């Protein structure tokens, strides 16, 4: 949520910052801006606007931008104040000598703003961020030291933040700070790139430094200094090697990132199982959990915390772990979990699931159990992310970069990892080897679903003008139905709900008529006859039905208006094939509506604020 790019070095800053902001567009935003330090005239230059980065780039091309090798840029997702030019970042002090970009929320900004108003500071925006440059200015006037002014300001603010500051008072430095919002420093040769995630950095350098909470850094062309302001100590931290493949960042021959990422599902599954699933020895080896294997033997309760799509992967994980390993599991939304009061013991494990590894609510959920002695595990995609560093152990999904806001391949990878965790916790049982074999065979079955994309597109065209949808399924198909509904509403803006099929008669069936279609998950399972009964109830009320079923199913032909056939799989893995079919269905509906499937309105890829 929001994107930050800062540059200090020997090259022109403007091109690097604009390209970096483009790389971060997938995070979601509604305005963009840039500030450059004009070394020659010891002045700052700000240009910003409501709208896309390409519009900002055009404004810059039409303007007389000073030659500068120091600057900061930002894409803003509105929280405090409307998405207007005035509210866009960078925000600055009255004298336009201090320029700040900020991700997160400053919870005590009203208190700080009131104080600054008494000191004759004037505010022009509706943002919480504007208090930061004004407060820095206040402390600078008191101390005559920009280093001290920045540190005192950061100590004064409460909330979540990633902050980068540039100032004409020290035009050869950038100042950065982090608390509960990601920030990474790319280390080049006499140049540094600061960003809210590694994406804008990886084309320039593979060496990065991750800031931790309560740390500030002062960066010039020759190095950086890090200080932990809560402990009041200087921190020595060497750069790490960034493990990202630049080639995976392009769309290739696909029209959108989302379609490309859906079609990467076979490789996603192979990457998530490579070196882990060993059919020849009938074992699952998860290196990321080896350090806590002893503790895992004594776990008698698991709590999964996640948000959005990751929470639905977690629900599938609940079914999987309980059935395969026999350990009680509960899934809680991170945003609710952190406010609940419930007992914990050392025999409880907490699994945090997040694509980005930076989800603010999930980070807060992990912090909640810091003092309980709970084993903290993570399932994340981004190496070196905050959740990856906060947890005691974990498993990377290895899905590769995911740029479309609506998650597709990351969800698939999360479910595959959860299957492996369930198998590892269980040890050999009647499901063990069949599931190992199915994980190996799954990429080929997924490809058979993808091969049906043209047929799914034709079905989607028939439903593009409906305003409502309900997705139903039983057992493992229930979380899959929730995820199918979420994908449709996220990118097509069609109202969609996911329901356990057995709940239809307990309320939702009142909605069914000829204008309210149902998407029914009807693959083979011990409960298939019950699902047929639910579909019958819908058909009796004139509701159109789209169904997903296994090849060879003749019964479904009598019940559904349209059918997507998928290969047979085990009940525990069938949802993966169904979800991919539903991803394509949602994608083609949104495409038919002419919508931006990669960047749906109001959504952000990485939700780094509460």
C-alpha positions in Angstrom: 0.0 0.0 0.0 1.7 3.2 -1.3 5.1 3.2 -2.8 8.3 4.9 -1.8 11.4 5.4 -3.9 14.4 7.5 -2.9 17.8 8.0 -4.6 21.1 9.5 -3.8 24.1 8.9 -6.0 25.9 10.1 -9.1 23.2 9.6 -11.7 20.2 11.8 -12.5 17.6 10.9 -9.8 14.4 11.7 -11.7 14.5 8.8 -14.1 15.4 6.2 -11.5 12.6 7.5 -9.2 10.0 7.5 -11.9 10.9 4.0 -13.1 10.8 2.8 -9.5 7.4 4.3 -9.0 6.2 2.5 -12.1 7.6 -0.8 -10.6 5.6 -0.1 -7.5 2.3 0.6 -9.2 1.1 -2.9 -8.5 0.8 -1.9 -4.8 -2.2 0.4 -5.6 -2.3 4.2 -5.4 -4.4 7.2 -6.4 -1.8 10.0 -6.6 2.0 10.4 -7.2 4.7 12.9 -6.7 8.4 13.6 -6.6 10.8 16.0 -4.9 14.3 16.8 -6.2 17.1 18.7 -4.5 18.5 21.4 -6.8 22.2 21.4 -5.6 23.1 24.3 -7.7 20.5 26.7 -6.3 20.2 25.0 -2.9 16.5 24.6 -3.4 13.9 21.9 -3.6 11.6 21.2 -6.6 8.3 19.4 -6.1 5.9 18.2 -8.7 2.9 16.0 -7.9 -0.7 15.2 -9.0 -3.7 13.1 -8.4 -3.6 10.2 -10.9 -1.2 7.8 -12.4 2.6 7.8 -12.6 2.5 8.3 -16.4 0.7 11.6 -15.8 3.4 12.6 -13.3 6.0 11.7 -15.9 4.4 13.9 -18.5 4.2 16.8 -16.1 7.9 16.4 -15.4 8.7 16.3 -19.1 6.7 19.5 -19.6 8.5 21.2 -16.7 12.0 22.6 -16.2 13.3 19.9 -13.8 16.6 20.8 -12.2 19.6 18.5 -12.7 19.6 16.5 -9.4 21.2 13.3 -8.1 19.1 13.3 -4.9 15.3 12.9 -4.6 12.3 11.1 -3.2 9.1 9.9 -4.9 5.9 8.4 -3.8 2.6 6.8 -4.9 -0.1 7.5 -2.4 -3.2 5.5 -1.5 -5.5 8.0 0.3 -6.1 7.5 4.0 -6.2 11.0 5.5 -7.8 13.4 2.9 -9.0 13.0 -0.6 -6.7 11.9 -3.5 -5.9 15.4 -4.5 -2.7 17.2 -5.7 -2.3 19.0 -2.3 -2.7 15.8 -0.4 -0.2 13.9 -2.6 3.3 13.2 -1.4 5.9 14.5 -0.9 4.7 16.8 1.9 6.9 19.7 2.9 7.3 22.4 5.5 6.1 25.9 5.0 9.6 27.1 3.9 9.8 24.2 1.4 13.2 23.1 2.7 12.2 19.7 4.1 10.4 17.1 1.9 8.9 13.9 3.3 7.3 10.8 1.8 5.5 8.4 4.2 3.7 5.1 4.2 1.6 4.2 7.1 -0.6 6.2 9.6 0.5 8.7 12.2 -1.9 8.1 15.0 -1.1 11.2 17.1 -1.0 13.7 14.2 -3.9 15.8 15.5 -2.1 16.3 18.7 1.1 17.2 16.9 -0.7 19.4 14.5 -2.4 21.4 17.3 1.0 21.9 19.0 2.6 23.1 15.7 -0.3 25.5 15.0 0.4 27.1 18.4 3.9 27.6 17.1 2.6 29.5 14.0 3.0 26.6 11.5 0.4 26.7 8.8 -1.0 23.5 7.2 -2.3 23.2 3.7 -3.2 19.5 3.3 -5.6 17.1 5.0 -2.9 14.5 5.5 -1.4 13.2 8.7 2.0 13.2 6.9 2.3 17.0 6.8 3.1 17.2 10.5 6.4 15.3 9.9 8.2 18.0 7.8 6.7 20.7 10.0 7.9 19.0 13.2 11.4 18.4 11.7 11.5 22.1 10.9 10.5 22.9 14.5 13.2 20.8 16.0 15.8 22.0 13.4 15.2 25.6 14.5 15.7 24.5 18.1 18.8 22.3 17.6 20.4 23.6 14.4 21.1 19.9 13.6 19.1 18.1 11.0 20.2 14.7 12.4 18.8 15.5 15.8 15.7 17.1 14.4 14.9 14.0 12.4 15.5 11.7 15.4 13.4 13.8 17.8 10.6 13.9 15.3 10.6 10.1 14.8 10.6 9.7 18.6 7.5 12.0 18.8 5.3 10.3 16.3 3.1 7.3 17.1 1.7 4.8 14.6 3.1 2.9 11.6 5.5 4.5 9.2 8.1 4.2 6.6 9.6 7.7 6.1 12.2 9.1 3.7 13.2 12.7 4.0 15.3 15.0 1.8 16.2 18.5 2.8 18.0 21.5 1.4 19.7 21.9 4.8 21.7 18.7 4.0 21.4 18.2 0.3 23.9 15.4 0.2 21.9 13.1 2.6 18.7 11.2 2.8 17.1 10.3 6.1 14.9 7.2 6.6 12.9 5.7 9.4 10.8 2.5 9.9 8.1 1.2 12.2 5.7 -1.5 11.1 5.9 -0.5 7.5 8.6 -2.0 5.2 11.6 -0.1 4.0 14.7 -1.5 2.2 18.0 0.2 1.1 19.6 -0.9 -2.1 23.4 -0.6 -1.9 25.2 0.3 -5.1 28.6 1.8 -5.9 28.5 5.3 -4.4 24.7 5.3 -4.8 21.8 4.1 -2.7 18.2 3.4 -3.6 15.5 3.4 -0.9 12.2 1.7 -1.6 9.2 0.2 0.2 10.0 -3.2 -1.4 13.0 -4.5 -3.4 11.2 -4.3 -6.8 12.6 -0.9 -7.9 16.0 -1.9 -6.6 16.7 -5.2 -8.3 17.7 -3.8 -11.7 20.4 -1.6 -10.2 21.8 -3.8 -7.4 21.3 -7.2 -5.7 22.7 -5.9 -2.3 20.1 -4.7 0.1 19.8 -3.6 3.8 16.5 -4.2 5.6 15.6 -1.7 8.3 14.0 -3.0 11.4 11.4 -1.4 13.6 12.5 1.7 15.5 15.5 2.2 13.3 16.5 5.3 11.5 19.3 5.6 8.9 21.3 8.5 7.5 22.5 7.9 4.0 25.0 9.7 1.8 26.8 8.7 -1.4 29.5 6.9 0.5 27.6 4.9 3.1 24.9 4.7 5.7 24.6 4.9 9.5 21.8 3.0 11.3 20.6 3.8 14.8 18.0 2.1 17.0 16.3 5.0 18.6 14.4 3.0 21.3 17.6 1.4 22.5 19.7 4.4 21.7 22.4 2.4 20.1 24.2 2.4 16.7 23.6 -0.7 14.6 26.1 -2.4 12.4 24.3 -4.2 9.5 25.9 -5.6 6.4 24.0 -5.8 3.1 22.3 -9.0 2.1 22.1 -10.6 -1.3 18.7 -10.0 -3.0 17.2 -13.3 -4.3 15.0 -12.0 -7.1 14.9 -12.7 -10.8 14.5 -9.5 -12.9 13.4 -11.6 -15.9 10.3 -12.7 -14.1 9.0 -9.2 -13.7 7.9 -8.7 -17.3 4.5 -9.7 -18.8 6.1 -11.4 -21.8 3.5 -12.2 -24.4 0.5 -11.9 -21.9 -1.7 -8.8 -22.0 -1.8 -8.5 -18.2 0.2 -9.6 -15.2 -2.8 -11.3 -13.8 -3.2 -13.6 -16.7 0.5 -14.3 -16.8 0.5 -15.2 -13.1 -2.5 -17.5 -13.5 -0.7 -19.4 -16.3 2.4 -19.7 -14.1 0.5 -22.0 -11.7 2.1 -25.2 -12.9 5.6 -23.8 -12.4 4.4 -22.3 -9.1 3.5 -25.7 -7.8 6.7 -27.2 -9.0 8.7 -24.4 -7.3 6.8 -24.9 -4.0 7.5 -28.7 -4.0 11.0 -28.8 -5.5 13.4 -30.5 -3.1 10.6 -30.8 -0.5 8.4 -33.6 -1.8 10.5 -36.8 -2.1 8.5 -39.6 -3.6 11.5 -42.0 -3.8 11.9 -41.8 0.0 8.2 -41.2 0.8 9.1 -38.0 2.7 8.4 -34.3 2.9 11.4 -32.2 3.9 10.8 -28.6 4.8 14.2 -27.1 5.6 12.7 -23.9 7.0 11.0 -25.9 9.8 13.9 -28.1 10.7 15.1 -25.8 13.5 11.8 -26.2 15.3 11.1 -29.9 14.6 11.5 -30.7 18.3 9.0 -28.1 19.4 6.5 -29.2 16.7 6.3 -32.6 18.3 4.6 -31.1 21.3 2.2 -28.8 19.5 -1.5 -29.6 20.3 -3.1 -26.5 18.8 -2.5 -24.3 15.8 -3.8 -20.9 15.1 -3.6 -19.5 11.6 -3.7 -15.8 11.1 -4.1 -14.1 7.7 -6.1 -11.6 5.7 -8.1 -11.8 2.5 -7.0 -14.5 0.0 -4.3 -15.8 2.5 -7.1 -16.4 5.0 -8.9 -18.6 2.6 -5.7 -20.6 2.0 -5.6 -20.8 5.8 -9.1 -22.3 5.9 -8.0 -25.0 3.5 -5.0 -25.5 5.7 -7.3 -26.0 8.7 -9.2 -28.8 6.9 -5.9 -30.3 5.7 -4.0 -30.2 9.0 -7.0 -31.5 11.0 -7.7 -34.4 8.7 -4.1 -35.4 7.9 -2.3 -34.6 11.1 -5.1 -34.7 13.6 -4.1 -31.4 15.3 -6.9 -28.9 16.1 -6.6 -25.7 14.0 -8.5 -22.4 14.0 -8.2 -19.7 11.4 -8.6 -16.1 12.5 -8.6 -12.9 10.5 -5.5 -11.0 11.6 -7.4 -7.7 11.9 -9.7 -9.4 14.5 -7.2 -11.6 16.2 -5.0 -8.8 17.5 -8.0 -7.4 19.5 -9.2 -10.7 21.0 -8.5 -11.9 24.5 -7.9 -15.6 24.6 -5.7 -18.1 26.4 -2.4 -19.3 24.9 0.0 -22.0 26.0 3.5 -23.0 24.9 1.9 -26.0 23.1 0.3 -23.6 20.6 1.8 -22.7 17.3 0.8 -19.6 15.4 1.1 -19.7 11.6 1.1 -16.3 9.8 0.3 -16.4 6.1 1.0 -13.4 3.9 2.0 -13.0 0.2 4.1 -9.9 0.8 5.2 -10.7 4.3 4.4 -7.0 5.1 0.7 -7.2 5.9 0.3 -4.8 8.8 -2.6 -6.6 10.6 -0.7 -10.0 10.4 2.4 -8.3 11.7 0.4 -7.0 14.6 -1.0 -10.5 15.2 2.5 -11.8 15.5 3.5 -9.1 17.9 0.5 -9.9 20.1 1.9 -13.3 21.0 5.4 -12.1 21.7 5.1 -12.6 25.4 3.2 -15.9 25.4 6.1 -18.2 24.4 4.0 -19.3 21.4 5.9 -20.9 18.4 5.6 -18.4 15.5 5.8 -19.8 12.0 5.4 -18.0 8.7 4.3 -18.8 5.2 5.4 -15.9 3.0 6.5 -15.3 -0.6 8.9 -12.5 -0.2 12.4 -13.4 1.1 13.6 -11.1 3.9 10.2 -9.6 4.5 9.1 -8.4 7.9 7.1 -11.5 8.7 9.9 -13.8 7.5 12.2 -12.0 10.0 9.7 -11.9 12.9 8.9 -15.6 13.0 10.8 -18.4 14.6 10.8 -20.5 11.5 8.8 -20.8 8.3 8.4 -21.9 4.7 8.8 -19.7 1.6 6.3 -20.3 -1.1 8.8 -19.5 -3.9 6.0 -18.3 -6.1 8.1 -15.5 -7.6 7.1 -11.9 -8.1 3.3 -11.4 -8.1 2.4 -8.0 -9.6 -1.4 -8.2 -10.1 -3.1 -6.9 -7.0 -5.5 -9.8 -6.9 -3.5 -12.8 -5.7 -3.6 -15.9 -7.9 -0.4 -18.0 -8.0 0.6 -16.9 -4.4 -2.7 -18.5 -3.2 -1.9 -21.8 -5.0 1.6 -21.8 -3.5 0.3 -21.2 0.0 -2.1 -24.2 -0.3 0.6 -26.4 -1.6 2.9 -25.4 1.3 0.0 -26.1 3.8 -0.4 -29.6 2.3 3.3 -30.2 2.9 3.1 -28.9 6.5 0.1 -31.2 7.2 2.0 -34.2 5.8 5.2 -33.3 7.8 3.2 -32.9 11.0 1.3 -36.2 10.4 4.0 -38.6 9.4 3.1 -41.7 7.3 -0.6 -42.5 7.2 -3.1 -43.7 4.5 -3.2 -40.2 2.9 0.6 -39.7 3.0 1.8 -41.3 -0.2 -1.3 -40.6 -2.3 -0.9 -36.9 -1.5 2.8 -37.0 -2.3 2.0 -38.5 -5.7 -0.7 -36.0 -6.3 1.5 -33.1 -5.6 3.9 -34.4 -8.3 1.1 -34.9 -10.8 -0.7 -31.7 -10.0 1.2 -29.3 -12.4 0.1 -31.4 -15.4 -3.5 -31.4 -14.2 -3.4 -27.6 -13.7 -2.1 -27.3 -17.3 -5.2 -29.2 -18.5 -7.4 -26.6 -16.8 -5.4 -23.7 -18.3 -5.8 -25.3 -21.7 -9.5 -24.7 -21.3 -9.1 -21.0 -21.0 -10.9 -20.2 -24.4 -13.9 -22.2 -23.3 -14.0 -20.5 -19.9 -13.8 -17.2 -21.6 -16.8 -18.1 -23.7 -18.8 -19.0 -20.6 -17.7 -15.8 -18.8 -19.1 -13.7 -21.7 -22.6 -15.0 -20.9 -22.4 -13.7 -17.3 -20.7 -10.4 -17.8 -23.8 -8.3 -17.2 -25.1 -10.0 -14.1 -24.8 -7.9 -10.9 -24.8 -10.7 -8.3 -23.2 -14.1 -7.9 -23.1 -16.7 -5.2 -20.4 -19.4 -5.0 -21.1 -22.6 -3.1 -19.2 -25.7 -2.1 -18.9 -28.2 0.7 -15.9 -29.4 2.8 -12.7 -28.4 1.0 -14.8 -26.7 -1.7 -16.2 -24.2 0.9 -12.9 -22.2 1.3 -12.5 -22.5 -2.5 -15.9 -21.0 -3.0 -15.0 -18.1 -0.7 -11.8 -17.5 -2.8 -13.7 -17.7 -6.1 -16.2 -15.1 -4.9 -13.4 -12.8 -3.7 -11.7 -12.9 -7.0 -14.8 -12.0 -8.9 -15.7 -9.1 -6.7 -12.1 -7.8 -6.6 -11.5 -7.4 -10.3 -15.0 -7.3 -11.9 -16.8 -5.3 -9.1 -19.7 -7.8 -9.3 -21.3 -8.4 -5.9 -20.3 -12.0 -5.1 -20.6 -14.1 -1.9 -19.1 -17.4 -1.0 -21.2 -19.9 1.0 -21.1 -23.4 2.4 -23.6 -25.2 0.1 -25.5 -26.7 3.1 -26.2 -23.1 4.2 -28.3 -22.2 1.2 -31.6 -23.1 2.8 -30.7 -21.1 5.9 -31.0 -17.7 4.2 -29.2 -17.2 0.9 -31.7 -19.1 -1.2 -34.1 -16.2 -0.7 -31.9 -14.2 -3.1 -32.1 -16.8 -5.9 -34.1 -15.9 -9.1 -33.3 -15.8 -12.8 -31.0 -12.8 -12.4 -28.9 -14.3 -9.6 -26.5 -17.0 -10.9 -24.7 -19.6 -8.8 -21.2 -20.9 -9.3 -21.3 -24.4 -7.9 -18.2 -26.5 -7.0 -19.4 -30.1 -7.8 -16.2 -32.2 -8.1 -16.2 -35.8 -6.9 -16.3 -36.1 -3.1 -18.1 -38.1 -0.4 -20.6 -35.1 -0.2 -21.3 -34.8 -4.0 -24.9 -36.0 -3.7 -25.6 -33.4 -1.1 -24.2 -30.7 -3.4 -26.4 -32.0 -6.2 -29.4 -31.4 -3.9 -28.4 -27.9 -3.2 -28.1 -27.2 -6.9 -31.5 -28.7 -7.5 -32.9 -26.2 -5.0 -31.4 -23.4 -6.9 -32.6 -24.7 -10.3 -36.1 -25.0 -8.9 -36.1 -21.3 -8.3 -34.9 -20.4 -11.8 -31.4 -19.5 -10.8 -28.7 -20.0 -13.6 -25.9 -22.3 -12.5 -22.3 -22.5 -13.6 -20.6 -25.6 -12.3 -17.1 -27.0 -12.0 -17.1 -30.8 -12.2 -14.8 -33.7 -13.0 -14.6 -35.1 -16.5 -17.0 -37.9 -17.1 -19.7 -36.5 -14.7 -23.0 -37.0 -16.5 -25.3 -36.0 -13.6 -24.1 -32.4 -13.6 -25.3 -31.9 -17.2 -28.9 -32.1 -16.0 -28.4 -29.5 -13.3 -26.0 -26.8 -14.7 -26.5 -24.3 -17.5 -22.7 -24.2 -18.1 -20.0 -26.6 -17.0 -16.2 -26.3 -16.6 -14.6 -29.7 -16.5 -11.4 -30.3 -14.5 -9.3 -33.4 -14.1 -10.0 -35.8 -11.2 -7.8 -35.2 -8.2 -7.8 -36.1 -4.5 -10.4 -34.3 -2.5 -7.6 -32.6 -0.6 -6.1 -31.1 -3.7 -9.2 -30.6 -5.9 -9.7 -27.1 -4.7 -6.5 -26.0 -6.4 -7.8 -27.0 -9.8 -11.2 -25.4 -9.1 -9.7 -22.1 -7.9 -7.6 -21.8 -11.1 -10.7 -22.2 -13.2 -12.5 -19.6 -11.1 -9.6 -17.2 -11.4 -9.9 -17.5 -15.2 -13.7 -17.0 -15.0 -13.3 -13.8 -13.0 -10.4 -12.6 -15.2 -12.4 -12.9 -18.4 -15.5 -11.3 -17.0 -13.4 -8.3 -15.8 -11.7 -8.1 -19.2 -15.0 -8.1 -21.0 -16.1 -5.2 -18.9 -12.9 -3.3 -19.9 -11.6 -3.1 -16.4 -8.0 -2.8 -15.2 -7.6 -6.4 -13.9 -4.0 -5.8 -12.6 -4.9 -2.7 -10.6 -8.5 -2.9 -9.3 -10.0 0.3 -7.9 -9.5 1.0 -4.2 -7.2 -2.0 -3.7 -3.5 -2.3 -2.8 -1.2 -5.2 -3.2 0.5 -4.9 0.2 -1.8 -3.6 2.9 0.8 -2.0 5.2 -1.7 0.1 7.3 -4.4 -1.0 9.6 
